């Protein structure tokens, strides 16, 4: 996993803060009803795409914290909401194999 390669140099506390931040940001996005800033420029996402990306962020955080069962649930939900979410599908496949 790339997380181990990036943070394998003894910076585990810093890494944990980053992973916690991903989880927190994803959860905030799940609860947010705010309009997307970029929507006014034509870069609109469907509500399912927004949710999919939020679950993906949470999954990344859990994966980095080596909480693979929780990460798999988040990636599964991300793919369910957006079948074209390539990275969620890739990481889900890595966890399942």
VENVEN-V590240 format. One record per backbone hydrogen bond with DSSP energy under -1.0 kcal/mol. CO is the residue of the C=O (numbers start at 1). NH is the residue of the N-H. Records with the same first field share a line. If there is no record, write none. Layout:
# VENVEN-V590240
CO = NH ; NH
This chain:
# VENVEN-V590240
1 = 5
2 = 6
3 = 7
11 = 15
12 = 16
13 = 17
14 = 18
15 = 19
16 = 20
17 = 21
18 = 22
19 = 23
20 = 24
21 = 25
22 = 26
23 = 27
24 = 28
25 = 29
26 = 30
27 = 31
28 = 32
36 = 39
38 = 41 ; 43
39 = 42
46 = 50
47 = 51
48 = 52
49 = 53
50 = 54
51 = 55
52 = 56
53 = 57
54 = 58
55 = 59
56 = 60
57 = 61
58 = 62
59 = 63
60 = 64
61 = 65
62 = 67
63 = 66
67 = 71
68 = 72
69 = 73
70 = 74
71 = 75
72 = 76
73 = 77
74 = 78
75 = 79
76 = 80
77 = 81
78 = 82
82 = 85
84 = 86
85 = 89
86 = 90
87 = 91
88 = 92
89 = 93
90 = 94
91 = 95
92 = 96
93 = 97
